[in-house]
Amino acid sequence: MRVIAGECRSLPLKTPEGLDTRPTQDRIKETLFNILQGDIPECVFVDMFAGSGGIGIEALSRGARKAYFIDNGSAANSCILENLAFTKLQDRAIVFKQDVTSAIYNIYEKHVDIIFMDPPYEKGLEKGVLELLKNAKYCDEDTLIIIEADLKTDFDYVTDLGFEISRVKEYKNNKHVFLHKKV
């Protein structure tokens, strides 16, 4: 795994050992950031269920002003800190070693531009996170929420929570679902 573009282009990133994390493949990460390229510069980015931190680090490398990394796994957290130190991006990063549902309340921003979450597949964790984000003051109709999920994960419930799907990008084994709060 590596940083695809930006100031840290081509730098290799470590991934936590074991099966607890599932790093986003470089080609999928590249496709995602091609979609987001105009939204990244100077944004505030949140990487939930961050694993190695590869998605948030990619955002920082491409010009995000600040990135939050949230993961409660010890191995993942150590990996995020090592990758941030190696890429020299730690001055623009805030790392929370805690559960995502707790960390949501520790983000003190007026506005977050992009929230990316890659929870373990088929556990329904994204629904609980969306239930909390609907009341988070920093998450408004201009906040883009992206969920990486298994292809068969159903998101029909999001309208009942006050969100609308603006785009779905499917890959061979998974997909990115792009959401906004309804106005």
C-alpha positions in Angstrom: 0.0 0.0 0.0 1.3 3.5 -0.9 0.3 7.1 -1.1 -1.0 7.7 -4.6 -0.5 11.4 -5.2 0.4 14.7 -3.6 3.3 15.8 -1.4 3.8 12.2 -0.2 3.4 10.5 -3.5 4.7 6.9 -3.8 5.6 6.7 -0.1 4.9 3.2 1.2 2.5 2.8 4.1 2.4 0.1 6.8 -0.7 -1.9 7.4 -1.7 -3.5 10.7 -0.9 -7.2 10.9 -3.8 -9.7 11.2 -7.3 -9.8 9.8 -8.8 -7.0 11.9 -8.3 -4.4 9.1 -8.9 -4.5 5.4 -6.9 -1.7 3.7 -8.5 -0.1 0.7 -6.7 -1.3 -2.4 -4.6 1.3 -4.2 -6.6 1.2 -7.4 -9.9 1.7 -5.5 -8.3 4.5 -3.4 -7.1 6.2 -6.7 -10.6 6.0 -8.2 -12.1 7.5 -5.0 -9.6 10.4 -4.9 -10.1 11.1 -8.6 -13.8 11.6 -7.8 -12.9 13.8 -4.8 -10.0 15.7 -6.3 -11.8 19.1 -6.3 -13.1 18.7 -2.8 -9.8 17.8 -1.0 -7.7 21.0 -1.0 -8.1 22.8 2.4 -10.8 20.5 3.6 -11.4 19.0 7.0 -11.4 15.2 6.5 -12.5 12.5 9.0 -11.3 8.9 8.5 -13.5 6.6 10.6 -12.5 3.0 11.2 -9.2 4.2 9.9 -7.1 1.0 10.0 -3.7 2.0 8.6 -4.8 5.6 8.1 -4.2 5.3 4.3 -7.4 7.2 3.3 -6.8 10.1 5.6 -3.1 10.3 4.8 -4.0 10.4 1.1 -6.3 13.3 1.8 -3.5 15.1 3.7 -1.0 14.4 1.0 -3.4 15.9 -1.6 -3.9 19.1 0.4 -6.5 18.6 3.2 -6.0 21.2 5.9 -6.7 18.7 8.7 -7.6 15.0 9.1 -9.0 13.1 12.0 -8.2 9.4 12.3 -10.5 7.2 14.4 -9.8 3.6 15.2 -10.0 1.8 18.6 -7.6 -1.1 17.6 -4.2 -0.9 19.3 -2.4 -2.3 16.2 -4.3 0.0 13.9 -3.6 3.0 16.1 0.1 2.3 16.2 0.2 1.9 12.5 -1.6 5.2 11.9 0.9 7.0 14.2 3.9 5.3 12.4 2.5 6.2 9.0 1.8 9.8 10.0 5.4 10.1 11.3 6.9 8.5 8.2 5.0 10.8 5.9 5.7 13.8 8.2 2.0 14.7 8.2 1.3 14.4 11.9 1.1 18.2 12.4 -2.2 18.3 10.5 -3.6 15.1 12.0 -5.6 14.3 15.1 -5.7 10.6 16.1 -8.4 9.2 18.4 -7.8 5.7 19.8 -11.4 5.1 20.7 -14.7 3.7 19.4 -16.1 5.8 16.5 -19.4 6.4 18.4 -17.5 8.0 21.2 -15.1 9.9 18.9 -17.9 11.6 17.1 -18.5 13.7 20.2 -14.8 14.7 20.4 -14.6 16.4 17.0 -14.7 20.1 17.7 -15.1 21.7 14.3 -17.6 24.2 13.0 -17.8 22.2 9.8 -16.3 18.9 8.5 -16.1 18.7 4.7 -15.7 15.0 4.2 -16.4 12.0 6.4 -15.1 8.6 5.2 -16.0 5.4 6.9 -14.9 1.9 6.2 -16.5 -0.2 9.0 -16.2 -4.0 9.1 -18.6 -5.3 6.5 -22.0 -6.8 7.2 -22.2 -5.7 10.8 -24.5 -2.7 10.3 -22.1 -0.3 12.1 -22.6 2.5 9.5 -26.3 2.8 10.4 -25.4 3.6 14.1 -22.8 6.1 13.0 -25.2 7.8 10.6 -27.8 8.0 13.5 -25.2 10.0 15.5 -24.0 12.1 12.6 -27.5 13.3 11.9 -27.3 15.4 15.1 -23.6 16.4 14.9 -23.3 20.1 14.4 -20.2 19.9 12.2 -22.1 17.5 9.8 -24.4 19.6 7.6 -25.9 19.5 4.1 -22.5 20.5 2.7 -20.7 17.6 4.4 -20.0 14.7 2.1 -20.2 11.3 3.8 -18.6 8.3 2.0 -19.2 4.7 3.2 -17.2 1.8 1.9 -19.3 -1.3 2.0 -19.9 -4.8 0.7 -21.8 -4.8 -2.6 -24.9 -6.3 -1.0 -25.2 -3.8 1.8 -28.5 -2.1 1.6 -28.8 1.6 2.3 -32.5 2.1 1.8 -32.8 3.3 5.4 -30.7 6.4 5.0 -33.7 8.6 3.9 -35.4 7.9 7.2 -32.3 9.2 9.0 -32.3 12.5 7.0 -29.7 11.6 4.4 -29.8 11.1 0.6 -27.6 9.1 -1.6 -25.9 11.3 -4.3 -23.8 8.6 -5.9 -22.8 4.9 -5.7 -19.5 3.7 -7.2 -19.3 -0.1 -7.5 -16.2 -2.1 -7.8 -15.6 -5.8 -8.1 -16.2 -6.7 -4.4 -17.3 -3.5 -2.7 -18.7 -0.1 -3.3 -18.5 3.6 -2.2 -21.8 5.2 -1.2 -21.8 9.0 -1.3 -24.4 10.7 1.0 -25.4 14.2 2.1 -27.9 15.4 4.7 -31.2 16.3 3.1 -31.8 20.1 3.0 
